């Protein structure tokens, strides 16, 4: 087994003007195997996009880091030190949330391919255009797109362009951060299916960040559920979806509409805890219907029987 991504007690924070640190991730332990499609799921503010930025190597310079992060055994975060030489854009590529703001409005799509492939692979413009045509066809776009500027393309076409650029760079890991959040609902399934098909065809490791468990269930081999900066449940997609063991995961599933289902939707009550102050109790305690006295101590990730399924809950047996 080759690990594409491995995080060990990874903490990432941001300091405000009053020198208070908000820890977006509070000690993440995570392993993603090479060739795997892996999803990180959670509501806004749980730290999933910060974790994705760390893996892609695009954390802002002012971010504070602790712990360790490995990309194919290369140590890219070692406590406060960061080194993405030979990794960013060459081993890992990011597909961001909003394709319209990620593409340079002053460059044609052909120029985007050229400048990226020149820097990553040292290609000439003519060679980069040939490769661009090949990969654009893989995502269902014609070569006429190369002469167009980003604003001439729809949101779905812009997202396909970014997928094509990532694949053309021949990276080993694609980090897709909410790749369907800014496009029409009718196109979301198409983009996710396309992404799933292409990462399998090119044997690329996919890390998909989303708040939508229904979308994650369609294309991911495994899922990690994040809450308040930590992974609170992880396992095979089939196991997480059919038999969630953490109260938050179960409540998250109950709040998501499913096509063809007439189930009533139950919104999650309450608010996540503030991540400015450190705390030692279960982060979901104040919103949890299963809370007991023991929840004043934060549980570790506990194995669920013999399954490759871990959950951070003292009462996981009662939840299912």
N, C-alpha and C positions, 0 to 999 in steps of 0.2 A: 504494500500500500504506500503510495506517494502522497504526501500532504501538500496541497497547493497553497493553503492558508492555515496558519496556526497562530492563535492569539493566546497569550498567557497573562492572566490578571491585568488586562489592558485597561488603563484609565486615561481618559481624554477630557480635558477641561478648558474652560475659558475664564479669564479674570476680567472683572469689570473695573470701572473707574475707582471704586471704593476698595479694590483689591480683594473682593470676594470671588471665590472660584466656584463656578457651576460645573460639576462633573457630569458631562453628557453620557459618558460610559464610566461605570464604577467598579470595574474589575471583570472584564469579559474573558471567558475561557471558551475557545471555539476552534474546531478543526474541520476543514473542508478538504475532501479527497480530490485528487486530480481527475478531471473528466466528469465531476459531479455537478448536478444542478441543485443549488442550495438556496433556500429562501430565508430572509430575515424579515419577520413580521412583527408589527406592533403599531400602536396609535402614535400620533404626532407627539414629539418631545421625548420619545423613549430612548433615543440615542442611535437608532439604526442608520440614519444618514451620516452621522459623524463616524460611525464604525466603517461604513462604506467608503467615506472619504479617506480614512486612514489606510485602508487596504489598497485604494487606487493611488495613494500618494499625493493627494491634493488637499491635505489639511492646511489651513492658513498658518502663516509663520508664527502668529501669536498664540496658537494652541499649545496647551501644556500636556505632556504625555508622561505616563509611568507604565511599567510593565514591559512586555515584549511582544513583538509581532514579526512573524516569519512569512516570507513569500518564497515558496520552493526552497526552504532551508536557508535563504538569505535573510539575515537579521536586519529588518528595515527600521524598526523602532526598538531601541534599547534604552529603557527608562526615558531620560530627557533628550537623548540623541536620536536623530533621524537620518537615514541614508538610503535613498531610493535610486542610486546610480545603477543604470542598467536595468531597472525595474519599471519605472514610470513610463508608460507609452510603448514599452518594448515587451514587457511580460504581462503587464496589466493595463487595460484600457477601460475608461469610464464612459458609460452612456448616461448622461445626466437627465434630470427631471424635465427640463424645458429645452427642447431642441432648438427653438427659435432664438433663444438668447445664448446658445452655445456655439452657434455658427457665426462666423464673421460676416456682417452684412455687406462689407466692401469687397468680398472675394467671391468668385464663382465657385460652384461645387468642385469643378475640375481643379481650381487653385487650392482648395482645401486638401484634396487628395495629394496634390503635388508637394505642398509644403510639409505635410505630415510624413509622406513616404520618403521624401528627401532626407528628413531629419532622422527617421527611424531606420531606413534601409539604404540610404544613400543613392536613391534612384534618380534618373534624369526625368525631365518633364514628359517626354514621349513614352517612356516605360511606365511612369506612374499613371498616365492616361489609359494605357492598355489594361493595366491591372484594375483601374477604377471601373472601366467598362465591364470587366468580368464580374466584379463583385456587385456592381449595381444591378446587373442582370440576376444575380442570386437573390436580391431582395425585391425583385419585380419592377425595377426601374429601367428606363431606356437610356441610351447614351446621350440623348438630347438634354438630359438633366445637367450634364457637365458644364454647359454654357450658361446655366441659369444661376441667378443669385438666390440666397435662401428665402427672401421674402416672396419669391415667385412660386414657392412650393407650399403645399398644405402641411399641417402639423404631422400628419401620418407619413408624408413623403420625407420630411426633414428627419423624422425618427429613423426611417429606413436608410437614409444617407449615413447617419451616425453609426448604425449597425454595420453598414458596408465598410465604412472607414476602419472600424475596430477590427473587423475580420481581415481586411486587406493588410493591416499592420502585422498580422500573424502573431498576435498576442496569445498567451496561454490562458489568461483569465479575463473574463468580461464582467465588470461590475455594472449592473443596471439599476440605477437609483430611481425608483418610481417611474419607469420608462413610459407608462401609459397615462400618467396623471394629467397631462395637458392636451390630450387628443380626444377626439370624439368617441363617445362610448361604443359606437358601432365598430370602430377600428381597433379597440383595445384587444379583443380576442384575436384578431388577425395579426397584430404586432407580436403578441405573446406567443402565438403558435409559430410564427415565422422565426422568432428568436430561439425558441425551443428546438425547432427543426435544424437551424443552422449550427447551433452549438454542438449538437450531436453529429452533424455531418463533418464539421471541422475538428471534432474532439476537443472542444474548448471547455474549460471550467466556467460555469455561470454562477455568479452571486447576484441574486435578485432581491432588491429591497422593496417592500410593499406593505401597505396597511390592509391589503385585501387578501384574506385567507382563501377565498374562493378562487382567485386567480392563481395563487401560489399552489393550490392543490392540483392544478391542471398540468403544471410543467416541472415541478420540483421533486427531486428524489427525497430530500430531507428538508425539514423546517426547524428554524430556531425562533422562538417567540421571545421578544424583548419587552421588558417593562422597567421603567425608572432606571435605565442605564445598565441593566444586567440581563443575561439570558435566564429566563425562568422556566423554560421547557424546550426540549429539543428531542427529535426522533424522526423516524420514517414518516413521510407525509401521510400515508394511509393510517398510521397509528395516531398521529396528532389529530387528524380530521375526524376519525371514527370514534376515538376514545381519548379525548383530552383529559389530562390528569391535573392540570393546574386550574383553579377557579377562574383566573383571568382568561386563559385560553378558551375555556368553555363559554364564558360570558361574551368573549369576542366573537365566537362562532354564532352565538344566539343573536348577535346584533347585526349580522350580515345577511342581506337578502339573497336567496338562492333561486336561480331560474327554475320555474315550474313548481316551486314549493309555496304552499299557502301558510307556512308557519308564521306566528306572530313574532315581531321583532322586539327585543328587549334592550333598550339603551343601557350603557354602563353607568351606574350611579357614581357620584363623587368625582374627585379630581386626583391626579397623580401627586405624589409628595414633591416638595421642593427639593431640587438637587443641589442647592447652595450649601445646606448643612449636611454633615455626614450622619448616618443613622445606622443602628445595629439591629433593628427589628425588621420583620418582613415588610417589604415595601408596599405590598398590596393589602396589608392588614386592615387599614381603615375603610376599604371598599369591599372587603371580603365577607360573604355570608357564612363562611366556615371558620371564622377566626376563633381562636381559643387563647388561653393564657400563654401557651408555648410559643405563640406567634410574636411575642415580644423579643424573641431571638431569631435572627434571620437564618433560615435553613440553608444547607449546602445543596448542590445538585445531587439528588438521590436517584439511584438506578431503580427503574420500574421492573421488578421481577427479572426475567431473563431476556427482556427485549432490549434493543439498542435505544433506549428511551430514558431520558433523565428529566427530573422535575424538581423545582425548588419550592416544595410545599410539604409541611409536616403531615397534612391530612389528605394526601393524594389518593389514598385508597377509598375514602368516602366520596371524593369528587366525582368519580366515574360512576 
